[in-house]
């Protein structure tokens, strides 16, 4: 242990000697060199970064289904005239009202004559109607036999009355009243049907110009006429041609004569 102590003492002395030597005048103490601080360089001006503005969120509109397409109604200008009532075919009575004012099987006047119904049907079936009407065109009165006016010319054995008529209704050969097409205007044409009739004024009486010794009697004679009629029952083609019996002449019928002497 004594030996270790001696060594430490020596070491300490030697270290102390070295320290003194360093502080000698020939070797001034070491001082660090001064380095001036670098010149102050200002930092660049601060430029803030652009702020990104995200657009506000707009919710999508609620879904609304498109309305159902409704086509616009077709434009129809209002007619200037008053439209006629809807065509409704009516059933003719078995005996028309005009028959109450006459005893003859035809009517020359009729307050219930279906003029509008006939015109409507005639315009609808105009071409086919003309083909029927051509067969029963107006009678040319200039070609008809005229009754003499004076006895010097000639005379009839039985008195009669002659006329040219345009019946509106008449009884056909089957005993049914029919509407006869007369004075109907269609397509700038007037449809008429005229016929000549001759009626006995003393039908069933003795012939006035025949001697009493002869049995005689005035007799009404008739012929068949064809007329274009309107049939309200037929809605497809309400026209037809039918036959009618009308008076045509007045004849004197002589009975059998025998000689008794």
Secondary structure, 3 states (H helix, E strand, C coil): CHHHHHHHHHHHHHHHHHHHHHCCCCCCCCCCCCCCCCCCCCCCCCCCCCCCCCCCCCCCCCCCCCCCCCCCCCCCCCCCCCCCCCCCCCCCCCCCHHHHHCCCCEECCCCCCCHHHHHHHHHHCHHHHHHHHHHHCCCCHHHCCCCCCCCCCCCCCCCEEEEEECCCEEEECCCCEEEECCCEEECCEEECCCEEEEEECCCCCCCCCCCCCCCEEEEEEEEEEEEEEECCCCCCCCEEEEEEEEEEEEEEEECCCCCCC
